Amino acid sequence: MHEWQQPYIDRAAELSAELSSMVETMNELVVDHLREASENGYEGRPPLDKAIQAARRSIEKAARLLAD
């Protein structure tokens, strides 16, 4: 590794941590959304849950890629 690369490696690691934090926030959102849907008599899986889960998986993958 060349010395000039280190700031970019460090920034990628920071971004990975930020993305991982977003994943945790999205997990909380999913749990709250499903709980609220259930409490309000919604049957099945709400469409928004599917979208949030897909976005969460993508962000999780990006965090892993930047961490490597």
N, C-alpha and C positions, 0 to 999 in steps of 0.2 A: 504494500500500500504506500502511496506517495503522501507526503505531508499535506499537500494542498487538498487532499480528499477528506481529511478529518472533519472540517466544519460541515461538510455535506453529510457525512456519516452521522455526526452528532445531531444534525437537524432532522434527518430521517428517523432517528431513534426518538426524538421529541415528538415528531408527528405521529409515530406509531403509538406512543403513550397517549397522546390526545385522542386518537381514533379509538383506542381501547376504552378510554373514559366515555366516549360517545356510545360505544357498544353497551356499556353498563347502564347508561341513561336510557337507551332504547329498550333494554331488558325490563327496566322498571316501568317504562311506558306501556309495554306490552302487557305486563302483569296487571297494571292498573286498568288498562282498557278492557281486558278480558273480564276482570272482576266486575267492573261497572256494567259491561254488557250483560253478564250473567245476572247481576242484581236487578237489572231492568227487563229481564225476561227474554233477552235475545237468545235465539236458538241457533246453534251452529257457530261457525267461525266468522267473525266480522271481516269484511273485505279489507278494512284498514289494517287489521292484524296481519293479514297476508303481505301487504305492502311493507309494513314496518319490519316484518321478519326478513323479507327479501333484502331490504336496504341494510339491515343489521348484518346479515351474512356477508354482503359485499364489503361493508366497512371493516368487518372482522378480518376478511381476507386481505384487504389493503394493509391493515395493521400488521398482520403476519408477514406480508411481503417486505414491508419496510423494516421490520425487526431483524430479518435474516441478513 
